[in-house]
Amino acid sequence: MTQIGVKDISIGNDKPFVLIAGLNVLEEEKTILEVISRCKQSAKSLDIPYIFKASYDKANRSSFDSYRGPGPKKGLEILFELKKEFDVPVISDIHSPAEAEMASEVLDIIQIPAFLSRQTDLIKAACETSLPLNIKKGQF
């Protein structure tokens, strides 16, 4: 069976359930702290591994006026602090090959959004980081 390791967590079809949960997009600090605290507490009470997920940029919004998040630089700073403070692995989306290397300095798993799952240069750049990838299934 294929499996990947993220910190001290083994992920694979024959491995126990791993909770990947958080926010659709990084919001205000109070909300972030409440969500990560509750998720970590729930996972601990159920004795299951936990990985925090939040996007720093939701680039697939249907309106220019929709909140997209703090962006890569600020978002990765926030994720880095959460990772340290809560001692949890983190996963987030990347949207361009240029983001891959920068994100790999913080993330434990790189996620490719479904709408970008066929972008060869993006997938190649993400693979070159040697981090595990979660490539969302495109609805093409």
C-alpha positions in Angstrom: 0.0 0.0 0.0 1.1 3.5 -0.8 1.5 5.8 2.2 3.0 9.2 2.9 4.4 10.6 6.1 3.6 14.1 7.4 5.6 14.8 10.6 4.7 11.8 12.8 1.5 11.0 10.9 1.2 8.2 8.4 -1.5 8.6 5.7 -2.6 5.8 3.5 -5.6 3.6 2.6 -4.6 1.0 5.2 -3.8 3.7 7.9 -6.2 5.2 10.5 -8.3 8.2 9.7 -6.6 11.6 9.7 -8.6 14.7 10.3 -7.8 17.5 7.8 -9.9 20.5 8.8 -9.8 24.2 9.3 -11.0 27.2 7.3 -11.9 27.7 3.7 -9.8 30.8 3.7 -7.7 32.5 6.5 -10.0 35.0 8.2 -9.6 37.3 11.2 -7.3 36.0 14.0 -10.2 35.3 16.5 -11.9 33.0 14.1 -8.7 31.2 13.1 -7.7 30.6 16.7 -11.2 29.3 17.6 -11.3 26.9 14.7 -7.8 25.5 15.1 -8.3 25.1 18.8 -11.6 23.3 18.5 -10.3 21.0 15.7 -7.2 20.1 17.6 -9.2 19.5 20.8 -11.7 17.3 19.0 -9.0 15.3 17.3 -7.2 14.8 20.6 -10.4 13.6 22.3 -11.0 11.1 19.5 -7.3 10.1 19.5 -6.9 10.8 15.8 -4.1 12.8 14.0 -4.9 16.3 12.9 -3.7 18.5 10.1 -4.8 22.2 9.9 -6.1 23.4 6.5 -6.7 26.9 5.4 -6.2 28.8 2.1 -4.3 32.0 2.1 -5.7 33.0 -1.3 -9.0 31.8 -2.8 -8.3 32.7 -6.4 -11.5 31.1 -7.8 -14.0 33.6 -6.5 -17.0 34.5 -8.7 -16.9 38.2 -7.7 -14.0 40.7 -7.6 -15.6 41.9 -4.4 -15.3 38.6 -2.6 -12.7 38.2 0.2 -9.8 36.1 -1.1 -7.6 36.0 2.0 -4.4 37.6 3.1 -2.3 36.5 0.1 0.8 34.3 0.0 3.3 36.3 2.0 1.1 37.2 4.9 -0.9 34.0 4.7 2.3 31.8 5.0 3.4 33.9 7.9 0.1 33.2 9.7 0.3 29.5 8.9 3.9 29.3 10.1 2.9 30.9 13.5 -0.1 28.5 13.8 2.1 25.5 13.0 4.5 26.5 15.8 1.9 27.6 18.4 -0.4 24.6 18.0 2.2 22.0 17.0 0.2 20.8 14.0 1.1 20.1 10.3 -0.5 22.5 7.8 -1.8 22.3 4.3 -2.8 25.1 1.9 -3.4 25.7 -1.8 -0.8 27.1 -4.2 -1.8 28.8 -7.4 1.4 29.4 -9.4 4.8 27.7 -9.9 6.4 30.8 -8.2 4.5 30.0 -5.0 5.7 26.4 -4.7 9.2 27.1 -3.3 8.0 29.8 -0.9 5.1 27.7 0.3 7.4 24.6 0.8 9.3 26.5 3.5 6.1 26.5 5.7 3.6 23.9 4.5 3.8 20.2 5.3 1.4 19.3 2.4 0.8 21.3 -0.8 -2.7 21.3 -2.2 -3.5 22.0 -5.8 -7.0 23.4 -6.3 -9.3 21.4 -8.6 -9.5 24.3 -11.1 -5.7 24.1 -11.5 -5.2 20.3 -11.4 -4.3 20.2 -15.1 -1.6 22.9 -15.0 1.5 21.0 -15.8 4.0 23.7 -14.7 2.2 24.1 -11.4 2.2 20.4 -10.7 5.9 20.1 -11.7 6.9 23.0 -9.4 4.9 21.4 -6.5 6.6 18.1 -7.1 10.0 19.6 -7.1 9.5 20.7 -3.5 9.4 17.0 -2.5 6.4 17.7 -0.2 3.4 15.5 -0.3 0.7 16.8 -2.7 -3.1 16.7 -2.4 -4.3 17.3 -6.0 -8.0 18.0 -5.9 -10.0 16.3 -8.6 -11.0 18.6 -11.5 -14.6 18.5 -12.7 -13.7 18.6 -16.4 
